[in-house]
Amino acid sequence: MKVDYSGAQWRKSRHSGPDGNCVEVAFLVDGNVGVRDTKDRGIGPVLAFTPGEWDAFVGGVSEGEFRRA
């Protein structure tokens, strides 16, 4: 999926510390969602989610699907 992030407004949790161990999220006008590592702003990869993929991901996090065993 090719996504244009040039006008994206990235945000991270206000609970994030200053050590760079955070991710940022951008909700785009076309409905897609981008997620990136704050250490790699502008140079690293961005995970791109469609609206349905994002909903499934957030639902999985809420249900504990990604907890370590």
N, C-alpha and C positions, 0 to 999 in steps of 0.2 A: 504494500500500500504506500503510495507517495502522498505525503502530507506536507503542507506549507506551514511552518512554524514561525514565519517571519513576524507576524503580528500577535503571536501568543503572549498572554500574560501569565507567567509562571508564578505559582505560589507554593509555599510549604507550610507545614504546621507551625503555629507560634510556639509550640512546645519543643521545637527542634533546637538543639544546641549549636554553638558556633564552630564545632569541630569538623563539619563537613560530612557527617555520616547521615545524610538526609536524602530524601527524594523530593522532587517538585512535580506538580501536576498542572497541566494547562487544559482547560476546556475550550475547544475551538468552536467557531461560529458554525461550522458544518456538522457539529455534533460529535466529531472525533475527540479523543482524549489522548494527550501525550504525557509520558512519565519519564523523567530523567534523573540522573544522579547529580547532586549539587556540586560534587567535585569536578565534574566534566562539563560544566555549563558551556554550551556553544561548540564544544569539540567532540564530545562523546555521543554515543548512540542514544536515540529516543525510542522508547517502546510506544507503539501506536496502537490504540484500541478503537474499534468501532463502538457506537453506543451500546449495542447488544453485548459485545465482548466485555466492555467496562462493567455493565450491570452484572454479568456473570462473575467477573473477577471480584467485585466488591461483595457480592453475595457469598462467594466462596470464602473470602476473608472473614466475613461476619459469622459464617457457620463453622469456622475453625478448620477448613479443609487444608490449610497450608501450615499447620502447626508441626513442629518437629516431633518425631516419634520418640 
